[in-house]
């Protein structure tokens, strides 16, 4: 497969803080946020992996024992679990937490809230490109590369945004996995926006301290 599986710097959909704020405001409206949350649950269901379900349940305990970047790197061996399942559980947990933390902080933007530290801890534990590539690998394990290539051909000439993503849902050629692919498009927009917004805020904070 071509390099379109990899998210290079030039391929970013969200290129500014203003864009990030706009996308986040749209994605965290009631129904859109529910779609993101349901999409995570749908991905877990499609993976059909009971061991993954167990790891997700015990992830808070694992974080007491290991650093998050270790769990996401694939170097930690957990009894009765393979490394890929540990990484997958970590990515899904991070996505759930980022969605929860940002939504809560958006409603109550207190700079002293400890959830800001938790959110930044996640962002500092895995780069955006690695997060997206690892998440895409999980998606590919469900839909297969043939379907993904067909999907890529469909969107290669689109300025892929929320409007186009919604229109794709009614495409009959992509019906089998279109709900998962549209969710992935929204998840990508969400992640790019969170990283853009908070990484920029962190840089501004450091510059003000200088």
Buried (B, 14 or more C-beta within 10 A) or exposed (E): EEEBBEBEEEEBBBEEBEBBBBBBEBBBEEEBBEBBBEBBEBBBEBBEBEBBBBBBEEBEEBBEEBEBBBBBBBEBEBEEBBBBBBBBBBBBBBBBBBBBBBBEBEEEEEEEBEBBEBBBBBBEBBEBBBBBEBBBBBBBBBBEEEBBBBBBEBBEEEEBEBEEBEEBEEBEEBEEBBBBBBBBBBBBBBBBBBBBBBBEEEEEEEEEEE
